[in-house]
Amino acid sequence: MKKFPKVLKDTKIIFTTDIIPADPQIVRKNLEKYKVVALQRALVKMSNDIEGKKWLHDLFGIDRLEITDETEYFLLKEIVMKLKPELLER
């Protein structure tokens, strides 16, 4: 809001969805599982720390990080398929 103070006034809502996770933290697919788990735990721990919460809020405007999986993105994928399917081409 500080960077774009008029964003709410200038934004027109044309469609709403259920909550879709934002800003995914991703790792390469061949990263060892124990490293993935350690990274997940560290990020969630940071989300529960007072200083970590402030950092997340100040830098990203969010209040926490949560562990999720690709099923959380099915709704987003469905919308992209209807609006711009070429974004999902590999």
NUKOL-793761 format. One record per residue: chain; residue in one letter; z, y, x of N, C-alpha, C in turn. Coordinates in steps of 0.05 Angstrom, whole numbers, plus 5000, padded with zeros to 4 digits. Atoms other than C-alpha are relative to their C-alpha. Layout:
chain|resn|n.pz|n.py|n.px|ca.pz|ca.py|ca.px|c.pz|c.py|c.px
A|a|Z|Y|X|Z|Y|X|Z|Y|X
...
% end
This chain:
chain|resn|n.pz|n.py|n.px|ca.pz|ca.py|ca.px|c.pz|c.py|c.px
A|m|5000|4976|5016|5000|5000|5000|5000|5025|5017
A|k|4999|4977|4983|5014|5047|5057|4972|5007|5011
A|k|5026|4996|4989|4945|5037|5086|4979|5009|4979
A|f|5018|4993|5021|4909|5042|5019|5016|5008|4975
A|p|4982|4992|5021|4953|5083|4973|4988|5000|4972
A|k|5013|4998|5027|4901|5088|4916|4989|4973|4991
A|v|5012|5025|5007|4884|5014|4915|5006|4990|4972
A|l|4993|5009|5027|4921|4998|4851|4986|5017|4978
A|k|5014|4982|5019|4892|5059|4815|4970|4994|4999
A|d|5029|5004|4998|4822|5043|4839|4991|4972|4994
A|t|5007|5028|5004|4824|4969|4825|4999|4993|4970
A|k|5003|5009|5028|4799|4940|4759|5002|4970|5000
A|i|4997|5029|5002|4822|4870|4742|4979|4989|4981
A|i|5021|5011|5016|4763|4830|4717|5006|4970|4993
A|f|4993|5028|5005|4794|4760|4719|5026|4993|5014
A|t|4975|5009|4987|4861|4728|4734|5000|4969|5000
A|t|4997|5029|4996|4877|4658|4758|5029|4993|5003
A|d|4974|5009|4991|4937|4616|4771|5003|5008|5029
A|i|4995|4992|4973|4969|4631|4838|4984|4983|5020
A|i|5015|5013|4979|4924|4614|4897|5012|5008|5027
A|p|4989|4992|4974|4955|4611|4967|4981|5018|5016
A|a|5017|4981|4984|4931|4667|5012|5006|4996|5030
A|d|4997|5000|4971|4922|4674|5086|5009|4973|5012
A|p|4991|5025|4989|4924|4601|5106|5003|5000|5030
A|q|4997|5004|4972|4950|4583|5174|4989|4973|5006
A|i|5014|5025|4997|4903|4529|5198|5001|4991|5030
A|v|5001|5012|4973|4900|4483|5258|4975|4982|5002
A|r|5023|5018|4997|4844|4442|5288|5006|4972|4989
A|k|4995|5026|5014|4835|4375|5254|5009|4978|5019
A|n|4990|5021|4982|4850|4334|5316|5026|5006|5014
A|l|4974|4994|4988|4916|4368|5333|5020|4978|4993
A|e|4981|5021|5004|4971|4317|5341|5019|5007|4977
A|k|4984|4996|5024|5011|4308|5277|5028|5012|5006
A|y|4974|4990|4994|5078|4321|5311|4999|5030|5006
A|k|5003|4972|4995|5052|4389|5334|4996|5016|4974
A|v|5004|4987|5026|5028|4406|5264|5026|5003|4985
A|v|4974|5000|5013|5096|4388|5235|5019|5020|5013
A|a|4983|4981|4986|5132|4428|5289|4992|5029|4993
A|l|5009|4973|5006|5089|4489|5275|5007|5007|4971
A|q|4992|4996|5028|5100|4482|5199|5029|5007|4998
A|r|4971|4995|5001|5175|4478|5209|5007|5027|5011
A|a|4994|4974|4988|5176|4538|5255|4992|5024|4982
A|l|5009|4979|5017|5136|4581|5207|5017|5003|4975
A|v|4982|4999|5023|5179|4562|5147|5027|5010|5008
A|k|4974|4990|4990|5242|4574|5188|4999|5030|5004
A|m|5002|4971|4996|5216|4643|5206|5001|5014|4972
A|s|5000|4989|5027|5205|4656|5131|5028|5002|4989
A|n|4972|5001|5010|5279|4641|5119|5019|5017|5017
A|d|4984|4983|4982|5303|4687|5175|4998|5029|4992
A|i|5000|4972|5009|5322|4759|5160|4979|5016|5016
A|e|5020|4985|4984|5281|4787|5218|4972|4990|4995
A|g|5026|5011|5006|5224|4739|5203|4989|5010|4974
A|k|5009|4989|5026|5221|4762|5130|4990|5028|5003
A|k|5008|4971|4996|5218|4835|5153|4973|5001|5014
A|w|5025|5000|4985|5163|4819|5202|4976|4992|4982
A|l|5021|5009|5019|5122|4781|5149|4993|5022|4980
A|h|5005|4978|5019|5131|4838|5100|4986|5023|5013
A|d|5012|4977|4987|5115|4893|5149|4971|4996|5009
A|l|5027|5005|4990|5054|4860|5179|4980|4991|4979
A|f|5018|5012|5018|5025|4822|5121|5005|5006|4970
A|g|4993|4994|5028|5059|4847|5058|5008|4976|4984
A|i|4992|5024|5014|5085|4778|5041|5030|4995|5005
A|d|4971|5004|4997|5156|4752|5033|5007|4972|5011
A|r|4994|5026|4989|5149|4680|5057|4974|4984|5006
A|l|5022|5019|4995|5105|4624|5082|5010|4973|4988
A|e|4993|5026|5012|5103|4556|5047|4980|4979|5010
A|i|5018|5022|4993|5074|4489|5065|4984|4992|4975
A|t|5017|5007|5022|5015|4471|5021|4979|4980|5010
A|d|5023|5017|4992|4953|4426|5022|4975|5009|4985
A|e|5025|4990|5011|4881|4432|5002|4999|4999|4969
A|t|5000|5001|5030|4896|4414|4929|5007|5027|4988
A|e|4993|4974|5010|4926|4483|4922|4976|5019|4998
A|y|5023|4983|5000|4857|4512|4934|4977|4990|4982
A|f|5021|5011|5018|4818|4471|4882|4990|5022|4981
A|l|5008|4979|5018|4818|4529|4833|4982|5021|5014
A|l|5017|4981|4985|4791|4577|4885|4973|4988|5006
A|k|5025|5013|4994|4738|4527|4905|4982|4999|4975
A|e|5015|5001|5026|4717|4520|4832|4988|5027|4994
A|i|5010|4972|5005|4710|4596|4825|4977|5006|5020
A|v|5022|4995|4980|4669|4600|4890|4975|4985|4993
A|m|5023|5016|5008|4624|4544|4865|4985|5013|4978
A|k|5013|4987|5022|4609|4584|4803|4987|5027|5009
A|l|5009|4973|4993|4600|4652|4837|4982|5001|5024
A|k|5016|4998|4975|4573|4639|4907|5003|4973|5015
A|p|4996|5026|4988|4567|4565|4924|4991|4997|5029
A|e|5009|5002|4972|4532|4578|4990|5022|5005|5019
A|l|4977|4996|4982|4599|4599|5018|5013|4974|5008
A|l|4988|5026|4994|4620|4526|5016|4982|4981|5015
A|e|5018|5017|4985|4560|4499|5052|5009|4998|5029
A|r|4992|5005|4972|4574|4468|5120|4977|4993|5017
% end
